Amino acid sequence: MATDSPVNLWTSTEHANDYLGRADSIPHRTEGEATLLEFIPSTARRILDLGTGDGRLLALAKSELDSEVESVALDFSPTMLEAARKRFAADSSVTIVAHNLDNPLPALGKFDAVVSCFVIHHLVHERKRALYAEIHAMLNPGGVFCNLEHIASPTQRLHEEFLHRTGNTVKHEDPSNKLLDVATQLQWLREIGFVDVDCQWKWRELALLVGHKR
């Protein structure tokens, strides 16, 4: 499996474009996204999307809510930022922020929902946990954190099966991945102070982790 190393290829235009070209073909992705949307409260007025990419998840969330909901879309890849700016060019309710999640989150105010999709597994484990704490601090009381994530399989054989199902191999898997098991991440969320923490959807190495702020 991918190791907990500092490699991150997402500043590369080629790497980002390759992902965008196959994003729609990730098996069961739409199921995970649909489940995530169920947990965003209809009363949400501010949403933060961490690692927004081309804005796909945020656009889905906004389609389920009041069109004027204020949103912040954060990413560090120039290619992804350009794609997100293009998607939301006519939407003044969306603010695009350039930021590398390897660093502490900037002061962005409070949010009713923080969402992320296939992003946080690119951070080293220590930074993952620190980011979860920063997210908790940014949420309004009753707010929710929804992380549709790529997680670690419990065995190498299951990891290889996942790669096969997604058209990949161990030799060609993304060295940016720093995969971590579900149980550890759920425990971190509880220790930080999230409540009603659970894995709300899972297909092999794709999982939806959800926690609420008391």
C-alpha positions as CSV (number, residue, x, y, z in Angstrom):
1,M,0.0,0.0,0.0
2,A,1.0,3.6,-0.4
3,T,3.2,4.8,2.5
4,D,3.1,7.8,4.8
5,S,5.5,9.8,2.8
6,P,5.6,13.5,1.8
7,V,5.2,12.8,-2.0
8,N,2.4,14.9,-3.5
9,L,2.0,15.1,-7.3
10,W,-1.0,17.4,-7.3
11,T,0.8,20.5,-8.3
12,S,1.4,18.8,-11.6
13,T,-0.9,19.9,-14.4
14,E,-0.7,16.4,-16.0
15,H,-1.5,14.7,-12.8
16,A,-4.5,16.9,-12.1
17,N,-5.9,16.6,-15.7
18,D,-5.5,12.9,-15.6
19,Y,-7.7,12.8,-12.5
20,L,-10.3,15.1,-14.0
21,G,-10.4,13.0,-17.1
22,R,-11.4,9.9,-15.1
23,A,-13.3,11.4,-12.1
24,D,-16.7,10.4,-13.5
25,S,-15.7,6.8,-14.0
26,I,-14.7,6.1,-10.3
27,P,-16.9,3.1,-9.4
28,H,-19.8,3.9,-7.0
29,R,-18.6,7.5,-6.6
30,T,-22.1,8.9,-7.2
31,E,-23.5,6.6,-4.5
32,G,-21.0,8.1,-2.0
33,E,-21.8,11.6,-3.1
34,A,-25.5,11.1,-2.8
35,T,-25.2,9.7,0.7
36,L,-22.9,12.7,1.7
37,L,-25.6,15.1,0.5
38,E,-28.1,13.6,2.9
39,F,-26.1,14.8,5.9
40,I,-25.8,18.5,4.9
41,P,-28.6,20.3,6.8
42,S,-31.1,22.1,4.7
43,T,-30.6,25.1,7.0
44,A,-26.9,25.4,6.1
45,R,-25.9,28.9,5.2
46,R,-22.1,28.6,4.8
47,I,-20.3,25.6,3.4
48,L,-16.5,25.0,3.1
49,D,-15.2,22.5,0.5
50,L,-11.7,21.3,1.2
51,G,-9.8,20.3,-1.9
52,T,-12.6,21.4,-4.2
53,G,-10.9,20.2,-7.4
54,D,-13.1,21.4,-10.2
55,G,-15.9,22.2,-7.8
56,R,-17.9,19.0,-8.5
57,L,-19.0,18.2,-4.9
58,L,-19.7,21.8,-4.0
59,A,-21.9,22.2,-7.1
60,L,-23.8,19.1,-6.1
61,A,-24.3,20.5,-2.5
62,K,-25.4,23.8,-3.8
63,S,-28.0,22.2,-6.0
64,E,-29.6,20.7,-2.9
65,L,-29.7,24.0,-1.0
66,D,-30.7,27.6,-1.3
67,S,-28.8,28.9,-4.4
68,E,-27.6,31.8,-2.3
69,V,-25.8,29.7,0.3
70,E,-22.4,31.2,0.9
71,S,-19.6,28.8,-0.1
72,V,-15.8,28.7,0.1
73,A,-13.9,26.4,-2.3
74,L,-10.3,25.7,-1.3
75,D,-7.6,24.0,-3.3
76,F,-3.9,24.4,-4.0
77,S,-3.5,22.9,-7.5
78,P,-3.4,25.6,-10.2
79,T,-5.2,23.3,-12.6
80,M,-8.0,22.6,-10.2
81,L,-8.3,26.2,-9.1
82,E,-8.7,27.3,-12.8
83,A,-11.4,24.6,-13.3
84,A,-13.3,25.7,-10.2
85,R,-13.1,29.4,-11.1
86,K,-14.5,28.5,-14.6
87,R,-17.4,26.4,-13.1
88,F,-18.4,29.2,-10.6
89,A,-17.5,32.2,-12.7
90,A,-21.2,33.4,-12.7
91,D,-21.8,32.5,-9.1
92,S,-20.9,35.4,-6.7
93,S,-21.8,33.2,-3.7
94,V,-18.7,31.1,-4.1
95,T,-15.3,32.3,-3.0
96,I,-12.3,30.4,-4.4
97,V,-9.3,30.2,-2.1
98,A,-5.8,29.0,-2.9
99,H,-4.4,27.0,0.0
100,N,-2.3,23.9,0.6
101,L,-3.8,21.7,3.2
102,D,-0.3,20.7,4.4
103,N,-0.5,24.0,6.2
104,P,-3.0,25.1,8.9
105,L,-6.3,26.4,7.5
106,P,-6.6,30.2,7.1
107,A,-9.1,32.3,9.0
108,L,-12.2,31.8,6.9
109,G,-14.9,32.2,9.6
110,K,-17.5,29.7,10.8
111,F,-19.4,27.1,8.7
112,D,-22.5,25.0,9.0
113,A,-20.9,22.2,6.9
114,V,-17.4,21.3,5.9
115,V,-17.1,18.8,3.1
116,S,-14.3,17.0,1.3
117,C,-13.9,14.4,-1.4
118,F,-10.9,12.2,-2.0
119,V,-8.4,14.8,-0.7
120,I,-7.3,14.3,2.9
121,H,-5.7,11.0,2.2
122,H,-2.9,12.9,0.5
123,L,-1.8,14.4,3.8
124,V,0.6,12.7,6.2
125,H,-1.3,11.1,9.1
126,E,-0.2,13.7,11.7
127,R,-1.5,16.5,9.5
128,K,-4.8,14.6,8.9
129,R,-5.5,14.6,12.6
130,A,-4.6,18.3,13.0
131,L,-6.8,19.2,10.1
132,Y,-9.8,17.4,11.7
133,A,-9.3,19.5,14.8
134,E,-9.1,22.7,12.7
135,I,-12.4,21.7,11.0
136,H,-14.1,21.1,14.3
137,A,-13.1,24.6,15.5
138,M,-14.5,26.1,12.3
139,L,-17.9,24.5,12.6
140,N,-20.9,26.3,14.1
141,P,-22.7,24.3,16.9
142,G,-24.7,21.6,15.2
143,G,-22.5,21.8,12.1
144,V,-21.4,18.7,10.2
145,F,-18.2,17.4,8.7
146,C,-18.6,15.0,5.8
147,N,-15.4,13.4,4.3
148,L,-15.9,11.1,1.3
149,E,-12.4,9.6,1.5
150,H,-10.0,7.0,0.1
151,I,-9.1,4.8,3.1
152,A,-6.8,1.9,3.7
153,S,-7.8,-1.7,3.2
154,P,-7.1,-4.1,6.2
155,T,-5.0,-6.4,4.0
156,Q,-2.7,-6.1,0.9
157,R,-4.9,-8.5,-1.0
158,L,-8.0,-6.4,-0.5
159,H,-6.0,-3.3,-1.5
160,E,-5.0,-5.0,-4.7
161,E,-8.6,-6.0,-5.4
162,F,-9.7,-2.4,-5.0
163,L,-7.0,-1.3,-7.4
164,H,-8.1,-3.9,-9.9
165,R,-11.8,-2.8,-9.6
166,T,-10.8,0.8,-10.3
167,G,-8.6,0.0,-13.3
168,N,-5.3,0.4,-11.5
169,T,-2.3,-1.6,-10.3
170,V,0.1,-1.5,-7.3
171,K,2.8,-0.4,-9.8
172,H,0.9,2.5,-11.1
173,E,-1.0,3.7,-8.0
174,D,-0.7,7.3,-7.0
175,P,2.4,7.8,-4.8
176,S,0.7,10.9,-3.3
177,N,-1.7,8.5,-1.4
178,K,-1.1,8.1,2.4
179,L,-4.0,5.8,3.2
180,L,-5.3,5.3,6.7
181,D,-7.9,2.9,8.1
182,V,-11.5,4.0,8.9
183,A,-11.3,3.0,12.6
184,T,-8.4,5.2,13.4
185,Q,-9.9,8.2,11.7
186,L,-13.3,7.8,13.4
187,Q,-11.6,7.5,16.8
188,W,-9.7,10.7,16.1
189,L,-12.9,12.5,15.3
190,R,-14.5,11.4,18.6
191,E,-11.4,12.4,20.6
192,I,-11.4,15.8,19.0
193,G,-15.0,16.3,20.1
194,F,-17.2,15.3,17.2
195,V,-20.4,13.5,18.1
196,D,-22.6,11.0,16.2
197,V,-19.4,9.9,14.4
198,D,-19.8,7.0,12.0
199,C,-18.8,5.6,8.6
200,Q,-22.1,6.2,6.8
201,W,-21.2,4.6,3.5
202,K,-18.4,2.4,2.2
203,W,-17.4,0.5,-0.9
204,R,-14.0,-1.2,-0.6
205,E,-11.5,1.7,-0.1
206,L,-14.0,4.5,-0.5
207,A,-15.8,5.6,2.7
208,L,-17.9,8.4,4.0
209,L,-16.9,9.6,7.4
210,V,-19.3,11.9,9.1
211,G,-19.2,13.8,12.5
212,H,-21.2,16.6,14.0
213,K,-20.3,19.4,16.3
214,R,-22.2,19.3,19.6
